[in-house]
């Protein structure tokens, strides 16, 4: 057993679902797979809402998410975000719940999911990408680029490729 797996063995885990909402048109297999997993553990989700005064999506990128999108997966808690990173309140909630390892999946492995990973890491938590439940940006829908970046920034075992590798607990 690797050192990372020994460390994670006793940690409380939570699932973080990033931006699985109508504006991003997630594939149905992803929504169903995440919903199935979310029902088995503490789960939280982010939903991207547009507020140009907070994040200049329209002004800078010529695109914006809907102002009233709702998540497509039911979780224990929902956090609204404006921009790439999750809100600070999400980190506070995970810490209040005594979570150590955060299993991350959702939309844009190489941008929004990666931003969440950095925020979790900087907060002292252990981010782990669930590659089979994550899609990448338009640069790489397969999420392979995102998985490569996760391994580089968070360690060789920070990506779980398929459901069979999912840890217990």
PADOLO-176969 format. One record per residue (C-alpha): residue in one letter; x, y, z. Coordinates in steps of 0.05 Angstrom, whole numbers, plus 32768, in hexadecimal, padded with zeros to 4 digits. Example, Ala and Ser with C-alpha at 12.3 -4.5 7.8 and 13.67 -1.06 7.14 Angstrom:
2
a80F67FA6809C s81117FEB808F 
# end
This chain:
169
x800080008000 x801B80457FEE x8026807C8020 x7FEC80A48003 x7FBC806A800A x7FD2805F8052 x7FC780A98061 x7F8180A98041 x7F6B80688062 x7F4B808980A0 x7F3780CB8080 x7EEF80E08078 x7EE080EA802E x7EAE8116800A x7E9A811D7FC2 x7E9F81627FA1 x7E7781697F61 x7E8E81A47F36 x7E5D81C97F09 x7E32818F7EF0 x7DFB81BD7ED7 x7DD481CA7E97 x7E0182037E7E x7E3A81D27E76 x7E11819B7E55 x7E2F81607E7B x7E27811B7E5C x7DEF80F17E7A x7E2080B87E8E x7E4680EB7EB8 x7E0781067EDB x7DEE80BF7EEB x7E3280A77F04 x7E3C80E37F31 x7DF580DE7F4C x7E0080957F5D x7E4180A47F82 x7E2780E37FA5 x7DF180B97FC7 x7E26808F7FEA x7E4E80C4800F x7E50810C8027 x7E4A81347FE7 x7E4E817E7FD4 x7E4681A17F92 x7E5681E37F72 x7E2B82057F3E x7E47823E7F14 x7E1A827B7F11 x7E2882B97EE8 x7E3582FC7F0A x7E5F83287EDC x7E7083567F17 x7E94831B7F37 x7EB282F57EFC x7EB783137EB6 x7EA282D67E8E x7E7982FE7E5B x7EA8833A7E57 x7EE883117E50 x7ED182CF7E32 x7E9082E17E0E x7E6D82A87E33 x7E4782A17E74 x7E23826B7E9A x7DD982737EA7 x7DC9829F7EE3 x7D9A826A7F00 x7DB882267EEE x7DAA81F07F21 x7DD781B27F2A x7DC381727F08 x7DDA81477F42 x7DBC81497F87 x7DF081507FBF x7DEF815D8009 x7E0481A68000 x7E0681D77FC6 x7E3682127FBF x7E2D82487F8B x7E6D82617F6B x7E8082997F3C x7EBE82877F15 x7EED824C7F15 x7EF982407F5F x7EC782277F92 x7EB182587FC8 x7ED7825B8009 x7E988243802D x7E9F81FF800B x7EE481F5802A x7EC9820B806E x7E9081D98069 x7EBF819F8057 x7EEB81B08092 x7EAF81B580C1 x7E9B816F80AA x7EE2815780B9 x7EEF81418072 x7F378130805F x7F3381168019 x7F0781367FE3 x7EF3810D7FA6 x7EE8813F7F6E x7EC181357F2E x7E9A815E7EFD x7EA4818E7EC4 x7EE781A77EAA x7F1D817C7ECA x7F5381AD7EB2 x7F3281EE7EC9 x7EFA81EF7EFD x7F0A81AB7F1B x7F5481BD7F1D x7F4482007F3E x7F1D81DA7F73 x7F5781AA7F7C x7F8781E47F89 x7F5782037FBB x7F4E81C17FE0 x7F9881B47FE1 x7FA881FA7FFB x7F7581EE8032 x7F9A81AF8049 x7F6A817E802A x7F7A81447FFB x7F5A814E7FB6 x7F5081117F8B x7F3381147F45 x7F0180DF7F30 x7F1480DC7EE6 x7EDC80AE7ECF x7EA980E17EE9 x7ECC811F7ECE x7ECD813F7E8A x7F0181717E73 x7EFB81B47E52 x7EF481BC7E07 x7F4081B37E03 x7F39816A7E19 x7EF4814E7E28 x7F13810C7E3E x7F2F812C7E7E x7F74810E7E70 x7F9581537E71 x7F7381627EB3 x7F88811F7ED0 x7FD0812C7EBB x7FCE81717EDD x7FAF81537F1C x7FE6811E7F22 x801B81537F16 x800081847F4B x7FE281557F7F x800A81157F79 x800A80D57F51 x7FCE80B87F76 x7FA280F57F73 x7F7A80D87F38 x7F4B809D7F3B x7F4180847EF4 x7F0580567EFD x7ED180417F30 x7EF580017F42 x7F2E802B7F60 x7EFE80527F8C x7F13804D7FD5 x7EE48036800B x7ECD80658041 
# end
